[in-house]
Amino acid sequence: MNLLDFRIVPSFIGAAVLLVSLSACRTTPPATVESKKMPAADMSGKIQLLQRQIQEKDRLIEERDRRIEELESQLDALKLIEQDRENQRKPVRPPQTLAPSQ
């Protein structure tokens, strides 16, 4: 890989992190609202269903957040690796001494 590839890699990784985080943020279609009066038993069932849906959404959000943290950590590690490689490529040269002009 040349130096240009090492400059492009973080861009691709950043794009991947953004893609994953945005794909997890999809919106769901709005629920239909019923205007009819429901018996208490039906309301109780509906409430339980909605509570389960909320719990599932919360679980998905937590899972997405963990994945984002993991990807950010991997991105930071790759940045460090890239920086180390760049430092290894640039040899430290001792200062050159100049002969006095006569």
Contacts in CASP RR format, 6 or more apart in sequence:
PFRMAT RR
TARGET T0000
AUTHOR 0000-0000-0000
METHOD contacts of the structure
MODEL  1
MNLLDFRIVPSFIGAAVLLVSLSACRTTPPATVESKKMPAADMSGKIQLL
QRQIQEKDRLIEERDRRIEELESQLDALKLIEQDRENQRKPVRPPQTLAP
SQ
3 86 0 8 1.000
3 89 0 8 1.000
6 82 0 8 1.000
6 85 0 8 1.000
6 86 0 8 1.000
9 78 0 8 1.000
9 82 0 8 1.000
10 75 0 8 1.000
10 78 0 8 1.000
10 79 0 8 1.000
10 82 0 8 1.000
13 74 0 8 1.000
13 75 0 8 1.000
13 78 0 8 1.000
14 75 0 8 1.000
16 71 0 8 1.000
17 68 0 8 1.000
17 71 0 8 1.000
17 72 0 8 1.000
17 75 0 8 1.000
20 67 0 8 1.000
20 68 0 8 1.000
20 71 0 8 1.000
21 64 0 8 1.000
21 68 0 8 1.000
24 60 0 8 1.000
24 64 0 8 1.000
24 67 0 8 1.000
25 64 0 8 1.000
38 46 0 8 1.000
END
